């Protein structure tokens, strides 16, 4: 073999070896970190990269599990949950991009009640880049109403919903099957301004402890020895609509102020008229909320928040308006511990002249980003029981990316 032919053969063999090594490296090396998606995760709760970053992100969705156990002590013997410790809910989240800038989210939840069954709590598509600065949701999801309705319970700063939410809206979150569009205003300053508008063909509540079966007039005034009186909530029975305008702006170098207004309107169950016919009725919810955060060194953070709600029924028999509010102070002095005080006051739909109020102290110990323990001590007044005392102990743990909205 001539020297030239030998050199050519060695060069070709080296080319094949280098190509094979690069192919092996491409198959075994992890994909590049999705920098854009990680940046977005801080504000929109996303961890998956967009679809255009590679087929692997389409084939392997993010899967997470979140469990929540709650123990409750109470001196009100009408409370069926008192002096019990149980798994409150178990949630499985499946999330991935299905197309560039189109994300799919599904949350399956099994509530820890007597009938322990898995149900679809949320299942929707998110369109991130629509024309005219719009984004959208399509499917079944927690509707944009109020400050915390779109958050899952393990993202709250308290164990139970404030009483005004339980009586006027729902125990957990108001859910709708439909579509919502969000428009981000092109403000030139540091002001943030967003408008959300939604239409839904069917209402629902996320495993709402049975309040869907209640109707106004039944009282939510059940016998005093069998159940605590509660409001009917937002028991929309058919189509309903929501709107929310919210804004935020920085205050100084380490503070921010948020404020918002919410509206929801729809029909509720029909009621029997004296003539024997069924009369129609409608429900309108409105709310105002304001939040202030001040950040200190390291992980220190002070949060002040207040929200006021109005619940207006209108039927062929007349009108009724009930209202309520809550105020929350929460101070986090390091990344592991925070302490809060919650005061809430509310009237009760269907129980004219009655109200409920409570003052709570809340301590949270964060072990990891996804695991924490919380203690909430409450002293309050409700119809049929003055000066009741409750103690709630909650343990939450998570596995996987856990990509919900966080506080």
C-alpha positions as CSV (number, residue, x, y, z in Angstrom):
1,X,0.0,0.0,0.0
2,X,1.4,3.4,-1.0
3,X,2.1,6.0,1.7
4,X,-0.6,8.3,0.2
5,X,-3.3,5.6,0.3
6,X,-2.4,4.7,3.9
7,X,-2.7,8.3,5.0
8,X,-6.1,8.6,3.2
9,X,-7.3,5.4,4.9
10,X,-6.2,6.6,8.3
11,X,-7.9,10.0,7.8
12,X,-11.2,8.3,6.8
13,X,-11.1,6.0,9.8
14,X,-10.5,9.0,12.1
15,X,-13.5,10.8,10.5
16,X,-15.8,7.8,11.2
17,X,-14.5,7.5,14.7
18,X,-15.0,11.1,15.5
19,X,-18.5,11.1,14.0
20,X,-19.5,8.0,16.0
21,X,-18.2,9.6,19.2
22,X,-20.2,12.8,18.6
23,X,-23.3,10.8,17.9
24,X,-22.9,8.8,21.1
25,X,-22.4,12.0,23.1
26,X,-25.5,13.5,21.6
27,X,-27.6,10.4,22.6
28,X,-26.3,10.2,26.1
29,X,-25.8,13.8,27.1
30,X,-28.6,15.5,29.0
31,X,-30.6,18.2,27.1
32,X,-29.5,21.8,27.6
33,X,-31.3,23.5,30.5
34,X,-34.5,25.3,29.4
35,X,-33.3,28.8,30.5
36,X,-36.4,30.6,29.2
37,X,-38.8,28.2,30.9
38,X,-36.9,28.4,34.2
39,X,-37.2,32.2,34.1
40,X,-40.9,32.0,33.3
41,X,-41.4,29.5,36.2
42,X,-40.8,32.3,38.7
43,X,-43.9,34.1,37.5
44,X,-46.1,31.6,35.9
45,X,-45.3,28.3,37.7
46,X,-43.7,26.6,34.7
47,X,-40.8,24.1,34.6
48,X,-41.1,22.4,31.2
49,X,-39.3,23.9,28.2
50,X,-41.2,24.9,25.1
51,X,-41.9,22.3,22.5
52,X,-39.4,23.7,20.1
53,X,-36.5,22.8,22.4
54,X,-36.7,19.1,21.5
55,X,-39.0,16.1,21.3
56,X,-38.0,14.8,24.7
57,X,-39.9,17.5,26.4
58,X,-43.0,16.3,24.6
59,X,-42.5,12.7,25.4
60,X,-41.7,13.0,29.1
61,X,-44.2,15.3,30.9
62,X,-43.6,16.7,34.3
63,X,-45.3,14.5,36.9
64,X,-45.7,15.5,40.5
65,X,-47.6,14.3,43.6
66,X,-48.7,16.4,46.5
67,X,-50.3,15.0,49.7
68,X,-51.9,17.0,52.5
69,X,-52.9,15.6,56.0
70,X,-54.9,17.7,58.4
71,X,-55.7,17.2,62.1
72,X,-58.4,19.2,63.8
73,X,-59.4,19.8,67.4
74,X,-62.6,21.8,68.2
75,X,-64.9,22.3,71.2
76,X,-67.9,22.7,68.9
77,X,-69.6,19.3,69.1
78,X,-71.6,20.0,65.9
79,X,-68.4,19.8,63.8
80,X,-68.2,16.3,62.2
81,X,-64.4,16.9,61.5
82,X,-63.4,17.7,65.1
83,X,-60.9,15.6,66.9
84,X,-59.8,13.8,63.7
85,X,-56.6,13.3,61.8
86,X,-56.9,12.3,58.1
87,X,-55.5,12.6,54.6
88,X,-57.2,15.7,53.3
89,X,-56.3,15.3,49.7
90,X,-53.8,13.6,47.4
91,X,-53.0,15.3,44.1
92,X,-51.3,14.1,40.9
93,X,-50.1,16.8,38.4
94,X,-49.3,16.0,34.8
95,X,-47.9,19.0,32.8
96,X,-46.1,19.4,29.5
97,X,-45.9,21.5,26.3
98,X,-47.9,20.0,23.4
99,X,-47.0,22.6,20.9
100,X,-44.7,25.7,20.8
101,X,-46.2,28.1,23.5
102,X,-49.1,25.8,24.2
103,X,-49.0,24.0,27.5
104,X,-51.2,21.2,28.9
105,X,-52.0,20.9,32.6
106,X,-54.0,18.2,34.3
107,X,-54.5,17.8,38.1
108,X,-56.1,14.6,39.4
109,X,-57.2,14.8,43.1
110,X,-58.6,12.3,45.5
111,X,-60.2,14.0,48.5
112,X,-59.7,12.3,51.8
113,X,-63.4,11.8,52.6
114,X,-65.5,8.7,53.2
115,X,-65.9,8.3,49.4
116,X,-62.2,8.4,48.4
117,X,-62.2,8.6,44.6
118,X,-60.0,10.2,42.0
119,X,-61.5,13.1,40.1
120,X,-60.2,15.6,37.5
121,X,-59.8,18.8,39.4
122,X,-58.3,20.8,36.5
123,X,-57.6,20.0,32.9
124,X,-56.8,22.8,30.5
125,X,-54.6,24.2,27.7
126,X,-52.7,27.4,28.1
127,X,-52.0,29.5,25.0
128,X,-49.1,31.7,25.9
129,X,-48.6,33.9,22.9
130,X,-51.9,35.0,21.2
131,X,-52.2,38.1,19.2
132,X,-52.7,41.5,20.8
133,X,-50.8,40.7,23.9
134,X,-53.3,38.0,24.9
135,X,-53.0,34.7,26.6
136,X,-55.7,32.1,27.2
137,X,-56.9,29.1,29.1
138,X,-59.3,26.5,27.6
139,X,-60.8,23.6,29.6
140,X,-61.7,23.1,33.2
141,X,-59.8,25.3,35.7
142,X,-59.9,27.5,38.7
143,X,-61.4,30.8,37.5
144,X,-59.6,34.1,37.9
145,X,-61.7,35.6,40.7
146,X,-60.3,37.1,43.9
147,X,-56.7,37.0,45.1
148,X,-56.2,33.3,45.8
149,X,-58.9,31.4,43.8
150,X,-56.4,30.1,41.2
151,X,-54.0,28.7,43.9
152,X,-54.2,25.1,45.1
153,X,-54.7,24.6,48.8
154,X,-51.2,23.6,49.5
155,X,-50.0,27.0,48.2
156,X,-52.2,29.0,50.7
157,X,-50.8,30.8,53.8
158,X,-53.4,29.2,56.0
159,X,-54.9,25.8,56.7
160,X,-58.5,26.7,55.9
161,X,-60.1,29.2,53.6
162,X,-61.1,32.5,55.3
163,X,-64.7,32.3,56.5
164,X,-66.0,34.9,54.0
165,X,-64.8,32.7,51.1
166,X,-66.4,29.6,52.6
167,X,-69.8,31.3,53.0
168,X,-69.9,33.5,49.9
169,X,-67.8,31.6,47.3
170,X,-66.6,28.1,48.1
171,X,-64.6,25.9,50.6
172,X,-61.7,25.6,48.2
173,X,-61.8,27.1,44.6
174,X,-64.5,28.1,42.2
175,X,-64.1,26.0,39.0
176,X,-65.5,26.5,35.5
177,X,-65.6,24.7,32.2
178,X,-64.9,27.3,29.6
179,X,-62.4,29.8,28.3
180,X,-60.7,32.8,29.8
181,X,-58.6,35.5,28.0
182,X,-56.0,37.6,29.7
183,X,-54.7,40.9,28.3
184,X,-51.5,42.5,29.6
185,X,-51.6,46.2,29.1
186,X,-48.5,47.8,27.4
187,X,-47.7,50.2,30.2
188,X,-44.5,52.2,29.7
189,X,-43.8,52.5,33.4
190,X,-43.1,49.8,36.0
191,X,-46.8,49.5,36.5
192,X,-48.3,46.1,35.9
193,X,-51.9,45.9,34.6
194,X,-53.8,42.8,33.5
195,X,-57.4,42.2,32.6
196,X,-59.0,38.7,32.7
197,X,-62.4,37.9,31.2
198,X,-63.9,34.4,31.2
199,X,-67.1,32.6,30.1
200,X,-68.1,29.2,31.3
201,X,-70.8,26.7,30.3
202,X,-70.7,24.8,33.5
203,X,-69.8,25.6,37.1
204,X,-68.2,23.4,39.6
205,X,-66.3,23.4,42.9
206,X,-63.1,21.6,43.6
207,X,-64.2,18.7,46.0
208,X,-66.2,21.2,48.0
209,X,-67.2,19.1,51.0
210,X,-70.7,18.8,49.7
211,X,-71.8,22.4,49.5
212,X,-73.0,21.9,45.9
213,X,-75.9,19.9,47.3
214,X,-77.0,22.8,49.6
215,X,-79.5,25.3,48.6
216,X,-80.5,28.6,50.1
217,X,-83.3,28.3,52.4
218,X,-82.3,24.8,53.6
219,X,-80.2,26.4,55.7
220,X,-77.4,26.0,55.5
221,X,-79.4,26.3,58.7
222,X,-79.4,22.6,59.5
223,X,-80.3,21.5,63.0
224,X,-77.9,23.0,65.5
225,X,-76.8,19.7,66.9
226,X,-76.0,18.1,63.5
227,X,-74.0,20.6,61.4
228,X,-72.5,24.1,61.6
229,X,-74.5,26.7,59.6
230,X,-72.8,27.7,56.4
231,X,-73.5,29.9,53.4
232,X,-74.6,28.6,50.0
233,X,-71.4,30.0,48.3
234,X,-71.4,30.7,44.6
235,X,-73.7,27.8,43.6
236,X,-73.8,28.7,39.9
237,X,-76.0,26.0,38.2
238,X,-75.4,26.9,34.5
239,X,-73.5,29.5,32.5
240,X,-71.6,32.2,34.4
241,X,-69.0,34.9,33.6
242,X,-66.1,36.4,35.4
243,X,-63.9,39.5,35.1
244,X,-60.8,40.6,37.0
245,X,-58.7,43.7,36.7
246,X,-55.5,43.7,38.8
247,X,-52.4,45.8,39.0
248,X,-49.1,46.1,40.8
249,X,-46.3,48.6,41.1
250,X,-43.0,48.7,43.0
251,X,-42.8,50.8,46.2
252,X,-39.3,51.8,46.9
253,X,-36.4,49.4,46.3
254,X,-37.9,46.4,48.3
255,X,-41.6,46.8,48.3
256,X,-44.6,46.2,46.0
257,X,-48.3,47.0,46.1
258,X,-51.0,45.0,44.4
259,X,-54.7,45.7,44.1
260,X,-57.5,44.1,42.2
261,X,-61.2,44.0,41.6
262,X,-63.2,40.8,40.7
263,X,-66.7,40.2,39.3
264,X,-68.7,37.0,38.7
265,X,-72.3,36.7,37.5
266,X,-74.5,33.7,36.6
267,X,-77.7,31.8,37.3
268,X,-78.4,29.5,40.3
269,X,-80.9,26.8,41.1
270,X,-84.6,27.7,40.5
271,X,-86.8,28.2,43.5
272,X,-90.5,27.3,43.9
273,X,-92.9,30.2,43.8
274,X,-96.2,30.4,45.8
275,X,-98.1,29.6,42.6
276,X,-96.2,26.3,42.3
277,X,-94.1,27.4,39.3
278,X,-90.3,27.6,39.4
279,X,-88.9,31.0,39.6
280,X,-85.5,32.1,38.3
281,X,-82.7,33.7,40.3
282,X,-79.3,35.1,39.6
283,X,-76.1,35.6,41.6
284,X,-73.5,38.3,41.4
285,X,-70.2,38.3,43.3
286,X,-67.9,41.2,43.5
287,X,-64.6,41.6,45.4
288,X,-61.8,44.0,46.1
289,X,-58.4,43.0,47.3
290,X,-55.1,44.8,48.2
291,X,-51.7,43.3,49.1
292,X,-48.4,44.9,50.1
293,X,-45.1,43.1,50.3
294,X,-41.8,44.4,51.7
295,X,-38.6,42.3,51.3
296,X,-35.7,42.4,53.7
297,X,-32.3,40.8,53.7
298,X,-32.0,37.2,52.6
299,X,-35.4,35.6,52.8
300,X,-37.2,38.0,55.0
301,X,-40.6,39.2,53.8
302,X,-43.6,41.0,55.3
303,X,-47.0,40.6,53.7
304,X,-50.2,42.6,54.4
305,X,-53.4,41.6,52.6
306,X,-57.1,42.4,52.8
307,X,-60.1,41.3,50.7
308,X,-63.7,42.3,50.8
309,X,-66.5,40.3,49.1
310,X,-70.2,41.0,48.3
311,X,-72.7,38.3,47.5
312,X,-76.0,39.4,45.8
313,X,-78.9,37.2,45.1
314,X,-81.8,38.3,42.9
315,X,-84.9,36.1,42.4
316,X,-88.6,36.4,41.6
317,X,-89.2,36.5,45.4
318,X,-86.8,39.4,46.2
319,X,-83.2,40.3,46.8
320,X,-80.6,39.5,49.4
321,X,-77.1,40.9,49.8
322,X,-74.5,39.5,52.2
323,X,-70.9,40.6,52.7
324,X,-67.7,39.8,54.5
325,X,-63.9,40.4,54.6
326,X,-60.6,39.2,56.0
327,X,-57.3,40.7,56.8
328,X,-53.9,38.8,56.9
329,X,-50.5,39.7,58.2
330,X,-47.7,37.3,57.5
331,X,-44.0,37.7,58.4
332,X,-41.3,35.3,57.2
333,X,-38.0,35.9,59.1
334,X,-36.0,33.2,57.3
335,X,-36.5,30.7,54.5
336,X,-37.8,28.1,57.0
337,X,-40.2,29.9,59.3
338,X,-43.1,32.3,59.0
339,X,-45.9,33.5,61.4
340,X,-49.2,35.1,60.5
341,X,-52.4,36.5,62.0
342,X,-55.7,36.2,60.2
343,X,-58.9,38.0,61.1
344,X,-62.1,37.2,59.2
345,X,-65.7,38.3,59.5
346,X,-68.7,37.3,57.3
347,X,-72.4,37.3,57.1
348,X,-74.2,34.0,56.1
349,X,-76.5,33.9,53.0
350,X,-79.8,32.4,54.0
351,X,-79.4,33.3,57.7
352,X,-80.4,37.0,57.8
353,X,-79.0,38.9,60.8
354,X,-76.3,36.2,61.6
355,X,-72.6,36.4,61.1
356,X,-69.4,34.6,62.0
357,X,-66.0,35.9,62.9
358,X,-62.7,34.5,63.9
359,X,-59.1,35.4,64.9
360,X,-56.3,33.0,64.0
361,X,-52.6,32.7,64.7
362,X,-50.7,30.7,62.1
363,X,-47.1,29.2,62.3
364,X,-45.5,27.5,59.3
365,X,-42.2,25.5,59.3
366,X,-40.8,24.9,55.9
367,X,-38.6,21.8,55.6
368,X,-38.0,21.9,51.9
369,X,-39.5,23.8,48.9
370,X,-42.3,21.2,48.7
371,X,-42.7,20.0,52.3
372,X,-43.9,22.0,55.3
373,X,-45.9,21.7,58.6
374,X,-48.4,24.3,59.7
375,X,-50.3,25.0,63.0
376,X,-53.3,27.3,63.1
377,X,-55.1,28.3,66.3
378,X,-58.5,29.9,66.0
379,X,-60.9,31.6,68.4
380,X,-64.2,32.7,67.1
381,X,-68.0,33.2,67.2
382,X,-70.6,31.5,65.0
383,X,-74.4,31.1,65.1
384,X,-75.1,28.7,68.0
385,X,-71.6,28.7,69.4
386,X,-69.9,31.7,71.0
387,X,-66.2,31.7,71.8
388,X,-65.4,28.4,70.1
389,X,-61.8,27.2,69.9
390,X,-60.1,25.3,67.1
391,X,-56.6,23.9,66.5
392,X,-55.5,22.8,63.0
393,X,-52.4,20.9,62.2
394,X,-51.4,20.4,58.6
395,X,-48.6,18.5,56.9
396,X,-47.9,18.9,53.2
397,X,-45.4,17.0,51.2
398,X,-44.6,16.9,47.5
399,X,-42.7,14.8,44.9
400,X,-41.8,16.1,41.5
401,X,-41.6,19.6,40.0
402,X,-44.7,20.9,41.9
403,X,-45.4,23.7,39.4
404,X,-48.4,25.5,41.0
405,X,-48.7,29.2,41.6
406,X,-46.9,30.0,44.9
407,X,-47.1,33.0,47.2
